[in-house]
Amino acid sequence: MALADVDAVVEIHMAGMPGYFLTSLGPRFLRLYYREVVRSRLGISLVLARDNRVLGFATGEFGPGKFYRRLLARRGLAFGFYALTALARRPAILARMWRQVFERVEAPASPKVARLASMAVRTEVEGRGYGLVLIAACIDEIRRRGGSAVVLEVLKDNASLIQAYERLGFAITRQTGKRPGEARVEMRCPLA
């Protein structure tokens, strides 16, 4: 992913993940977030493009705890401004916002463990396997950069996605989100 791809990535994110927490923070927040992922040496950011058109993306980070602490130290005021704007529009997201920030900062801090955070494809190309291509490319990139494992979260009731990740070498390690509608499982793929 290049900085020039970020607007397309935000568009895909907004359309493809309407219930996702980051989506509730709005496109300006997302633009800043994805730019910082691209700029960070700990960031993982890939796009799938055809004929100079971004069809999908996947992002993540090495050492998630360290990545988010650095991100907040570097751009905390800007993120705070955009988050407060979203909070003013929807005060009910405060508790979720609080949980999300501290889950990410307390995430595994190992520089060898990478977390896949976001992945989406344009709605008109869904079901063609592009998402799995992106995840496989991320795994290859993480392996190339010396990663020892990849972790991700998926909604617990999304059996077809869990099976797809299992085919790529992931296994369920634990249940995370406990709130109704937010029950997730963490999956891990060791990299030999």
C-alpha positions as CSV (number, residue, x, y, z in Angstrom):
1,M,0.0,0.0,0.0
2,A,1.2,3.5,-0.8
3,L,0.0,6.7,0.6
4,A,-1.8,7.4,-2.7
5,D,-3.9,4.2,-2.1
6,V,-5.3,5.4,1.3
7,D,-8.4,7.2,-0.1
8,A,-9.4,4.0,-2.0
9,V,-8.7,1.9,1.1
10,V,-10.9,4.2,3.3
11,E,-13.7,3.9,0.7
12,I,-13.5,0.1,0.7
13,H,-13.3,0.0,4.5
14,M,-16.4,2.2,4.9
15,A,-18.5,0.2,2.4
16,G,-17.2,-3.3,3.5
17,M,-17.1,-3.0,7.3
18,P,-20.2,-0.9,8.3
19,G,-20.4,-2.4,11.8
20,Y,-16.7,-2.4,12.5
21,F,-15.6,-0.1,15.4
22,L,-13.1,1.9,13.4
23,T,-15.8,2.7,10.8
24,S,-17.8,4.4,13.5
25,L,-15.0,6.9,14.0
26,G,-15.4,8.2,10.4
27,P,-13.4,8.6,7.2
28,R,-11.1,11.3,8.5
29,F,-10.0,9.1,11.4
30,L,-9.5,6.1,9.0
31,R,-7.5,8.2,6.6
32,L,-5.1,9.2,9.4
33,Y,-5.0,5.7,10.8
34,Y,-4.2,4.0,7.4
35,R,-1.6,6.7,6.6
36,E,0.2,5.9,9.9
37,V,0.1,2.2,9.2
38,V,1.8,2.8,5.8
39,R,4.4,5.1,7.4
40,S,5.3,2.9,10.3
41,R,8.1,0.4,10.1
42,L,6.0,-1.9,12.3
43,G,3.0,-1.5,10.0
44,I,1.8,-4.1,7.4
45,S,-0.2,-2.7,4.6
46,L,-1.0,-4.4,1.3
47,V,-3.4,-3.7,-1.5
48,L,-4.8,-5.9,-4.3
49,A,-5.1,-3.8,-7.5
50,R,-6.1,-4.4,-11.1
51,D,-5.7,-1.9,-13.8
52,N,-4.6,0.7,-11.3
53,R,-7.7,0.3,-9.2
54,V,-7.5,-0.9,-5.6
55,L,-9.9,-3.9,-5.2
56,G,-9.0,-4.8,-1.6
57,F,-6.6,-4.2,1.2
58,A,-5.2,-5.9,4.4
59,T,-3.4,-4.2,7.2
60,G,-1.8,-5.1,10.5
61,E,1.3,-4.5,12.6
62,F,4.3,-6.2,14.2
63,G,4.3,-6.0,18.0
64,P,0.8,-4.6,18.3
65,G,1.3,-3.2,21.8
66,K,4.4,-1.3,20.7
67,F,2.8,-0.2,17.5
68,Y,-0.2,1.4,19.2
69,R,1.8,3.0,22.0
70,R,4.1,4.6,19.3
71,L,1.0,5.6,17.3
72,L,-0.6,7.3,20.3
73,A,2.6,9.1,21.2
74,R,3.2,10.3,17.7
75,R,-0.4,11.2,16.6
76,G,-2.5,11.0,19.7
77,L,-3.8,14.5,19.5
78,A,-5.0,14.1,15.9
79,F,-6.6,10.8,16.7
80,G,-8.1,12.2,19.8
81,F,-9.6,15.1,17.9
82,Y,-11.2,12.8,15.3
83,A,-12.4,10.3,18.0
84,L,-14.0,13.1,20.0
85,T,-15.8,14.3,16.9
86,A,-17.2,10.8,16.5
87,L,-18.0,10.6,20.2
88,A,-19.9,13.9,20.0
89,R,-22.1,12.4,17.2
90,R,-22.6,9.1,19.0
91,P,-21.9,9.2,22.8
92,A,-22.9,5.6,23.1
93,I,-19.5,4.5,21.6
94,L,-17.5,5.8,24.6
95,A,-17.3,2.4,26.4
96,R,-16.4,0.6,23.2
97,M,-13.8,3.2,22.3
98,W,-12.2,2.8,25.8
99,R,-12.1,-1.0,25.4
100,Q,-10.6,-0.8,21.9
101,V,-7.8,1.5,22.9
102,F,-6.7,-0.6,25.9
103,E,-7.1,-3.9,24.1
104,R,-4.7,-2.7,21.4
105,V,-2.2,-1.2,23.7
106,E,-2.1,-4.4,25.9
107,A,-1.9,-6.6,22.8
108,P,1.1,-9.0,22.5
109,A,4.2,-6.8,22.5
110,S,6.6,-9.4,20.8
111,P,8.3,-7.8,17.8
112,K,8.1,-11.2,16.1
113,V,4.3,-11.6,16.4
114,A,2.2,-9.7,13.9
115,R,-1.5,-9.0,14.2
116,L,-3.8,-8.7,11.1
117,A,-6.2,-5.9,11.9
118,S,-8.3,-5.0,8.9
119,M,-9.1,-6.7,5.6
120,A,-11.8,-5.9,3.0
121,V,-12.5,-6.0,-0.7
122,R,-14.8,-4.0,-2.9
123,T,-18.4,-5.3,-2.6
124,E,-18.5,-6.0,-6.3
125,V,-15.6,-8.5,-6.1
126,E,-16.6,-10.2,-2.9
127,G,-16.7,-14.0,-3.1
128,R,-13.9,-14.3,-5.6
129,G,-11.2,-15.3,-3.1
130,Y,-9.4,-12.0,-3.1
131,G,-9.6,-11.7,0.7
132,L,-7.8,-15.0,1.1
133,V,-5.2,-13.9,-1.5
134,L,-4.6,-10.8,0.6
135,I,-4.3,-12.8,3.9
136,A,-1.9,-15.2,2.2
137,A,0.2,-12.3,0.9
138,C,0.2,-10.8,4.4
139,I,1.5,-14.1,5.9
140,D,4.2,-14.2,3.2
141,E,5.2,-10.6,4.0
142,I,5.3,-11.3,7.8
143,R,7.4,-14.4,7.2
144,R,9.7,-12.4,4.9
145,R,10.2,-9.8,7.6
146,G,11.1,-12.4,10.2
147,G,7.8,-12.9,11.9
148,S,7.3,-15.9,14.1
149,A,3.5,-15.9,14.2
150,V,0.4,-14.1,12.9
151,V,-2.7,-13.5,15.1
152,L,-6.1,-12.2,14.1
153,E,-9.7,-12.0,15.5
154,V,-12.9,-13.1,13.8
155,L,-16.5,-13.1,15.0
156,K,-17.1,-16.3,16.8
157,D,-20.3,-17.1,14.8
158,N,-18.6,-16.6,11.4
159,A,-17.9,-20.3,10.8
160,S,-17.1,-20.0,7.1
161,L,-14.4,-17.4,7.7
162,I,-13.0,-19.4,10.5
163,Q,-12.8,-22.5,8.2
164,A,-11.1,-20.4,5.5
165,Y,-8.5,-19.2,8.0
166,E,-8.0,-22.8,9.2
167,R,-7.1,-23.8,5.6
168,L,-4.4,-21.1,5.7
169,G,-2.9,-22.6,8.9
170,F,-4.6,-20.7,11.6
171,A,-6.1,-22.3,14.7
172,I,-8.4,-20.9,17.4
173,T,-6.4,-20.0,20.5
174,R,-9.0,-18.3,22.8
175,Q,-12.3,-16.4,22.9
176,T,-12.0,-12.6,23.2
177,G,-15.0,-10.1,23.1
178,K,-17.6,-11.2,25.6
179,R,-20.4,-8.7,24.8
180,P,-23.4,-9.9,22.8
181,G,-22.8,-9.5,19.1
182,E,-19.0,-8.9,19.8
183,A,-18.0,-12.5,20.7
184,R,-14.8,-13.2,18.8
185,V,-12.1,-15.8,18.7
186,E,-8.4,-15.2,18.4
187,M,-6.7,-17.3,15.8
188,R,-3.0,-17.9,15.5
189,C,-0.8,-19.1,12.6
190,P,2.7,-20.1,13.6
191,L,5.3,-19.4,10.9
192,A,8.1,-22.0,10.7
